[in-house]
Amino acid sequence: MSAARQVVVEADGGSRGNPGPAGYGAVVIDPATGEPLAETAEYIGVATNNVAEYRGLIAGLTAAKALFPEAGDALRVHVRMDSKLVVEQMSGRWKIKHPDMKPLAARAAAVLPPSSVTYEWIPRAQNKHADRLANEAMDAGRDGRQWEASASTAVLDAPARTPSTLPPVQGPPGDQVAGAAKARAALAAARGAADTLFPVPEPGVPDTTVPAAPVSGQPAGTASEKAGVPQQQPSGTPQTGWSSAPDLGAPATLVLLRHGETALTPEKRFSGSGGTDPELSATGRGQAERAAEHFAALGTVQEIVSSPLRRCRETAAAVAGRLGLDVRIDEGLRETDFGAWEGLTFGEVRERYADDLTAWLASPDTAPTGGGESFAEVAERVAAARDRIVARYAGRTVLLVTHVTPIKTLVRLALGAPPEALFRMELSAASISTVAHYGDGNASVRLLNDTSHLR
């Protein structure tokens, strides 16, 4: 009988145009050491993002199988991808409807027995190695050649991997105990206290570690109890929550203010950065004034940064006038470009572009009709803006005047939630949310969709 062998495959694919010049990349990793065992990439001509992602998956599985032919059915592969579509479809939780995806999914499923492969969605930032390989392949195609392993530098840009940060190659996809254990182990290792602060339970042992500090306004323990995680204070000095750890210093506190209403807001029409750039309505101007009064009474805001779109600049100006502050503009805070959907209601988009809307709802990598932005693209620029602002205003309280998607994205990233979390948050006009960012890279969501200042 062949000896069991476990590996991790990270795969990605991309298209510059969707469809456009496309390529994929994949890396096979030893989970025991974190070392890359094999890399593969290819320029595949004109294709969509999803086709390229599936091709990357197929290549990664094939490379893993070729590395250990003697393992046979004993080979176990844990696939990590930032494509929610591919992960959910290959895990059997989403139906495969698109005709181009069905044969690719069948090819991927045929490489190894289905019982040998598990899938995990990861944020794009954790898939840098495969992403770089895919971009190298597309660069090669642009220059009229194919990718060569000997010329690749993708491994140099990959995040350092250790056994504690790699997922266990066992258990069902989405296993909560394993996922929680992995997260705690990684955080603890970064602080050098894995054995005392974040003990990693054996599979099947109840998780009794102390959760992160609750969202402001909730009783202690409420968030963790809803998640099914019991609380237990460790022996010794009681923990008071990561948000108050004295060694982290004062966080950069981002106060997220959605702009006031425009004429499009009550009708719930798509209003992004590719539309008419509407001004605030009379109601919206009143909301901006009440927000200004609220922040003037608090006296905590020290800086103001705004989206370049008119409705945000007008909202920011109302607050800045009361506080005596200047407004800095950051392009990264603008709303999504909704392409041909700008100005339409959700129902109108469904009537005119039903297939495109379905694909957009199913994958963060899918852009709206007519060359708009995907949520993945928005998340990338919003994260870059966040990093700039946090670095510039460390220890200060900054008011960010922006839009629905950027605010939801900042909250989602702070929570480490998947892209579909964007559809599960309510965010009213002129509402306030707050996220604190600490020096060690951790974040704490303190407030979401507060509209008490408008009443």
C-alpha positions in Angstrom: 0.0 0.0 0.0 1.4 3.5 -0.9 2.4 5.8 1.8 0.1 8.8 2.4 1.4 12.1 1.1 -0.1 15.6 1.8 0.5 18.8 -0.2 -1.0 22.2 -0.5 -1.7 23.7 -4.0 -2.2 27.4 -4.4 -3.5 28.4 -7.8 -4.7 31.6 -9.6 -5.5 32.9 -13.0 -6.1 36.3 -14.5 -7.2 38.1 -17.6 -6.3 41.6 -18.7 -9.6 42.6 -20.1 -12.0 39.7 -19.1 -11.9 38.4 -21.7 -8.4 39.4 -22.7 -4.8 38.1 -22.6 -4.9 35.5 -19.9 -2.6 33.3 -17.9 -2.5 31.1 -14.8 0.0 30.1 -12.1 0.1 27.4 -9.5 2.5 26.3 -6.8 2.7 23.0 -4.9 3.8 23.4 -1.2 5.0 21.1 1.4 2.7 21.7 4.5 5.3 20.3 6.8 8.0 22.9 5.9 6.2 25.6 4.0 8.6 25.1 1.1 7.4 25.3 -2.6 8.0 22.0 -4.3 6.9 22.9 -7.8 5.8 25.9 -9.8 3.8 26.0 -13.1 2.4 28.9 -15.2 1.3 29.4 -18.7 0.0 32.1 -21.1 -3.2 30.8 -22.6 -4.2 33.5 -25.0 -7.5 35.4 -24.8 -9.8 34.0 -22.1 -11.9 35.1 -19.1 -10.7 35.3 -15.5 -12.7 32.3 -14.5 -11.3 30.2 -17.3 -7.8 31.1 -16.3 -8.5 30.3 -12.7 -9.8 26.9 -13.6 -6.8 26.3 -15.8 -4.6 27.2 -12.9 -6.4 24.7 -10.7 -6.0 21.9 -13.2 -2.3 22.7 -13.6 -1.7 22.7 -9.9 -3.5 19.4 -9.3 -1.6 17.9 -12.2 1.7 19.1 -10.9 1.0 17.7 -7.4 0.1 14.3 -8.9 3.2 14.3 -11.1 5.4 15.0 -8.0 4.3 11.9 -6.2 3.2 9.3 -8.7 3.9 6.5 -6.2 1.4 7.9 -3.7 -1.6 7.0 -6.0 -4.9 7.3 -4.2 -3.0 8.1 -0.9 -2.1 11.6 -2.1 -4.1 14.3 -0.3 -4.2 17.8 -1.8 -5.6 20.9 0.0 -6.3 23.6 -2.6 -6.2 27.3 -1.6 -7.5 29.9 -4.1 -8.9 33.4 -4.0 -11.6 32.6 -6.5 -14.8 32.0 -4.5 -16.5 30.8 -7.6 -14.0 28.0 -8.3 -13.8 27.0 -4.6 -17.5 26.8 -4.1 -18.2 25.0 -7.4 -15.5 22.4 -6.9 -16.6 21.9 -3.3 -20.1 21.1 -4.7 -21.9 24.0 -2.9 -22.6 26.0 -6.1 -24.0 24.7 -9.3 -21.9 25.1 -12.4 -24.1 26.8 -15.0 -21.8 28.5 -17.4 -21.0 26.2 -20.4 -17.4 27.2 -20.5 -16.9 26.2 -16.8 -18.4 22.7 -16.9 -15.7 21.0 -19.0 -13.0 22.7 -17.0 -14.5 21.6 -13.7 -14.8 18.1 -15.1 -11.1 18.1 -16.0 -10.1 19.3 -12.6 -12.3 16.7 -10.9 -10.7 14.0 -13.0 -7.1 14.7 -12.0 -7.4 13.1 -8.6 -10.2 11.2 -6.8 -12.7 13.8 -5.4 -12.1 12.4 -1.9 -8.4 13.3 -2.2 -8.9 17.0 -2.7 -10.2 19.7 -0.3 -10.8 23.4 -1.1 -10.3 26.6 0.9 -11.0 30.2 -0.1 -8.3 32.6 0.9 -8.0 36.4 0.4 -6.0 37.6 -2.6 -3.2 38.9 -0.3 -2.6 35.3 0.8 -2.3 34.0 -2.7 0.6 36.2 -3.9 2.8 33.4 -5.1 0.3 32.0 -7.5 -0.9 35.5 -8.5 2.7 36.5 -9.4 3.1 33.4 -11.5 -0.1 34.2 -13.4 1.1 37.7 -14.0 4.5 36.5 -15.1 2.8 34.2 -17.6 0.7 37.1 -19.0 3.8 39.3 -19.2 5.5 36.6 -21.2 2.5 36.3 -23.5 2.6 40.1 -24.1 6.2 39.7 -25.2 5.4 36.9 -27.6 6.9 34.1 -25.5 5.9 31.5 -22.9 6.7 31.5 -19.2 9.9 29.8 -18.2 10.4 28.5 -14.7 14.1 29.4 -14.7 13.3 33.1 -15.2 10.6 33.2 -12.5 11.0 35.4 -9.4 7.5 34.8 -8.0 8.9 32.9 -5.0 10.7 36.1 -3.9 7.4 38.0 -3.6 5.6 35.2 -1.8 4.8 35.6 1.9 7.0 33.6 4.2 5.3 30.3 5.1 5.7 28.2 8.2 4.0 25.0 9.2 1.8 27.0 11.7 0.4 29.2 8.9 -0.5 26.5 6.5 -3.8 24.8 6.7 -4.1 21.2 7.8 -4.5 18.9 4.8 -7.3 16.9 6.3 -10.9 17.3 7.3 -13.9 18.7 5.3 -13.7 22.0 3.5 -14.6 24.9 5.7 -13.8 23.0 8.9 -14.3 25.6 11.6 -12.1 24.0 14.3 -9.1 23.6 12.0 -9.6 27.1 10.6 -9.8 28.7 14.1 -6.8 26.7 15.2 -4.8 27.9 12.2 -5.7 31.5 12.8 -4.8 31.4 16.5 -1.6 29.6 15.8 -0.5 32.2 13.3 -1.4 35.1 15.6 0.3 33.6 18.5 3.5 32.8 16.6 3.7 36.4 15.5 3.7 37.4 19.2 6.0 34.6 20.3 3.5 33.2 22.8 1.7 30.3 21.0 1.6 28.0 24.0 0.2 30.5 26.5 -2.3 32.8 24.8 -3.6 30.7 21.9 -3.5 27.0 22.6 -4.4 25.0 19.5 -6.9 22.3 20.3 -6.8 18.8 18.8 -9.5 18.1 16.2 -12.8 17.5 18.0 -11.8 19.3 21.2 -14.1 22.3 22.0 -12.5 25.7 21.4 -12.4 27.5 24.7 -10.0 30.4 23.9 -10.8 34.0 24.5 -12.2 35.7 21.4 -11.3 39.2 20.1 -12.9 42.2 21.7 -16.6 42.6 20.8 -18.0 45.2 18.5 -18.7 48.5 20.4 -22.2 48.5 21.8 -22.5 44.7 22.3 -22.3 43.1 25.7 -19.1 41.2 26.2 -19.4 37.7 24.9 -22.4 38.3 22.6 -20.4 38.1 19.3 -18.6 34.9 20.3 -21.7 33.2 21.7 -23.5 33.8 18.4 -20.5 32.2 16.6 -20.8 29.2 18.9 -17.5 29.8 20.6 -17.7 29.5 24.4 -15.6 31.9 26.5 -13.1 30.9 29.1 -10.7 33.3 30.9 -7.2 31.9 31.1 -5.5 31.5 34.4 -3.4 34.4 35.7 -4.0 38.0 34.8 -7.4 38.3 33.0 -7.3 39.4 29.4 -8.9 42.7 28.6 -9.1 42.2 24.9 -6.6 42.9 22.1 -7.9 46.4 21.5 -6.5 47.4 24.9 -3.2 45.6 24.9 -0.7 48.3 26.2 2.2 47.2 24.0 0.4 47.9 20.7 0.2 51.7 21.1 -2.7 53.9 20.0 -4.4 52.6 16.8 -5.1 54.5 13.7 -8.9 54.8 14.1 -10.8 55.1 10.9 -14.2 56.6 11.3 -16.2 55.7 8.1 -18.9 58.1 7.1 -21.1 57.3 4.2 -22.0 60.4 2.2 -25.5 61.9 2.5 -28.4 61.1 0.2 -28.5 62.1 -3.5 -31.5 62.0 -5.8 -30.5 58.4 -6.7 -30.3 57.1 -3.1 -34.0 56.7 -2.2 -34.6 54.8 -5.5 -31.7 52.4 -4.7 -30.1 53.0 -8.1 -26.5 51.9 -8.9 -24.4 55.1 -8.4 -20.7 54.5 -8.7 -17.7 56.3 -10.0 -18.7 55.8 -13.7 -22.0 57.6 -13.5 -23.2 61.3 -13.4 -21.4 62.2 -10.1 -24.6 63.5 -8.5 -24.6 66.2 -5.8 -26.3 65.9 -2.4 -30.0 66.3 -2.3 -31.7 68.7 0.3 -32.1 65.6 2.5 -28.4 64.7 2.0 -27.2 68.2 2.9 -29.3 68.0 6.1 -27.7 64.6 6.9 -24.2 66.1 6.4 -25.0 68.9 8.7 -26.2 66.6 11.5 -23.1 64.5 11.0 -21.0 67.6 11.3 -22.8 68.5 14.6 -22.2 65.0 15.9 -18.4 65.1 15.2 -18.1 68.6 16.6 -19.7 67.5 19.8 -17.4 64.5 20.1 -14.2 66.4 19.4 -12.3 63.3 18.4 -11.7 63.6 14.7 -8.2 64.9 13.9 -8.0 64.4 10.1 -10.5 64.1 7.2 -9.9 62.1 4.0 -12.6 62.0 1.3 -13.5 60.2 -1.9 -13.1 62.5 -4.9 -16.7 62.1 -5.9 -18.9 65.2 -5.4 -21.4 63.7 -2.9 -18.5 62.8 -0.6 -16.6 66.1 -1.0 -19.8 68.0 -0.1 -20.4 65.8 3.0 -16.7 66.1 4.0 -16.8 69.9 3.6 -19.8 70.2 5.9 -17.9 68.4 8.7 -14.6 70.1 7.9 -16.3 73.5 8.2 -17.4 72.7 11.7 -14.1 71.2 12.8 -11.8 73.7 11.2 -9.9 70.9 9.3 -8.7 70.5 5.8 -10.0 67.7 3.5 -7.5 65.4 1.8 -8.7 63.5 -1.3 -7.8 59.9 -1.9 -8.7 58.3 -5.2 -8.8 54.9 -3.6 -11.9 55.7 -1.7 -14.1 56.3 -4.7 -17.2 54.0 -5.3 -17.1 51.0 -7.6 -17.5 51.7 -11.4 -20.7 49.9 -12.1 -20.3 50.2 -15.9 -23.5 49.9 -17.9 -25.5 49.5 -14.7 -25.0 53.1 -13.6 -28.3 54.8 -12.8 -30.3 51.6 -13.0 -32.2 49.8 -10.2 -31.4 46.3 -9.3 -34.6 45.1 -10.9 -33.7 47.0 -14.1 -30.3 45.4 -14.3 -31.9 42.0 -13.7 -34.2 42.6 -16.7 -31.6 43.8 -19.0 -28.4 41.9 -18.0 -29.7 38.8 -16.1 -26.7 36.5 -16.9 -24.2 39.2 -16.1 -25.9 40.0 -12.8 -25.9 36.4 -11.8 -22.2 36.0 -12.6 -21.5 39.2 -10.7 -23.3 38.0 -7.6 -21.5 34.7 -7.8 -17.9 35.9 -8.0 -16.0 38.9 -6.7 -13.8 38.6 -9.8 -16.7 39.4 -12.2 -17.2 43.0 -13.3 -20.5 44.6 -14.2 -21.6 44.9 -17.8 -19.7 47.3 -19.9 -16.3 47.4 -18.4 -17.0 48.2 -14.7 -15.0 47.2 -11.7 -15.1 43.8 -10.0 -15.3 43.7 -6.2 -11.9 42.1 -6.2 -10.5 45.1 -8.0 -12.2 47.5 -5.7 -10.9 45.6 -2.6 -7.4 45.8 -3.9 -7.4 49.6 -4.3 -9.4 50.2 -1.1 -6.9 48.0 0.8 -4.0 50.1 -0.7 -5.8 53.3 0.4 -6.3 51.9 3.9 -2.6 51.0 4.1 -1.6 54.5 3.0 -3.9 56.2 5.5 -3.0 53.9 8.4 0.7 54.5 7.8 0.3 58.3 7.5 -2.0 58.7 10.5 -0.8 56.1 13.0 -2.3 56.8 16.4 -4.8 59.4 15.1 -8.5 59.4 14.5 -9.3 59.9 10.8 -12.7 60.5 9.3 -13.0 58.8 5.9 -16.0 60.1 3.9 -16.7 57.5 1.3 -19.3 55.1 -0.2 -21.1 51.8 0.4 -18.7 49.5 -1.2 -15.4 50.9 0.2 -16.9 51.0 3.7 -18.2 47.5 3.5 -14.9 46.4 2.1 -12.9 48.0 4.9 -15.2 46.3 7.5 -15.0 42.9 5.6 -11.2 43.1 5.4 -10.9 44.0 9.1 -13.1 40.9 10.0 -11.3 38.6 7.6 -14.8 37.8 6.1 -15.3 36.4 2.6 -16.4 38.6 -0.3 -20.1 37.5 0.0 -20.2 39.4 3.3 -20.6 42.6 1.2 -24.2 41.5 0.5 -24.9 40.9 4.2 -24.3 44.3 5.6 -26.8 47.2 5.8 -25.3 50.6 5.3 -27.6 53.7 5.4 -26.9 57.1 4.0 -24.7 59.3 6.3 -24.2 56.3 8.7 -21.1 55.9 10.8 -18.9 52.8 11.2 -15.5 52.6 12.9 -12.5 50.3 12.5 -9.3 50.6 14.6 -6.0 49.4 13.0 -3.1 48.5 15.3 0.6 48.5 14.8 0.8 44.7 14.6 -1.6 44.5 11.7 -4.7 43.5 13.6 -7.9 45.4 13.3 -11.0 45.8 15.6 -14.4 46.7 14.2 -16.0 49.0 16.8 -19.1 50.3 15.2 -21.3 49.5 12.1 -24.1 51.5 10.5 -24.8 53.9 13.4 -27.5 56.4 12.4 -28.3 57.7 15.9 -27.0 61.2 15.1 -29.6 61.5 12.3 -32.6 61.0 14.6 
